[in-house]
Amino acid sequence: MIEFGGANSYYPLRDRSLLAWSAVWTISALAAFGVVAAIVPNPIFGRGTPPEPFAIAVWLASAPLMGVVMATYFAPMPATGLVALGPSVRRDGTTLGTLGGLAAFLAIGCPTCNKIALLLLGASGATSVFGPIQPVIGAASLALLAGTLVWRLRLRARGGACTVPRPRNVQP
């Protein structure tokens, strides 16, 4: 079981609100990425090439990571008694999570359906250059999402703030 903190231990697996929001966001990520990348067959989006096994693996592994990361933004914070700093002072991992989600989308998408890859590399370059690096992009996305998840859970365990030292008794 994951444990964060000392005296005020926080167990994410016991936080029902976090688990409920995680389920909602995981299902949303599975549906959105699966439909748009056409891993889930649908009449709106199509693929030029069938999904590779690594794309399905990245899709299935990234959705729960994205779900729990998103849940840390929506579930109410646990009471820890720490003083919260303003949002301009703390760093919450939003940029890493965004990059991880974007990289996951690029990794699971069809290489010939990616308009940016087609414009930059052409149709043959999209399949011969972009297609082979998609597994690397997928691995990077999973690493970024896992790092963001650890960061967000540690931040959550501290009550959403950095630990502030108590002021010493200073006499004027």
ZIMO-V763350 format. One line per field, one symbol per residue. psi: psi as a letter, one per 20 degrees, with the letter a starting at -180 (. if undefined). Layout:
BEGIN
psi=???
END
This chain:
BEGIN
psi=ppppregmqpohiinhgggghggghghggggghhghikhoprigqrqhqqpqhhggggghhhghghghghhihhqqqqpijqpprqhihqpjjggghghggghgghhirphiiohghgghirghhhhhggghihhgggghghggggghggghhgghhjjjrqppqpqqnpp.
END
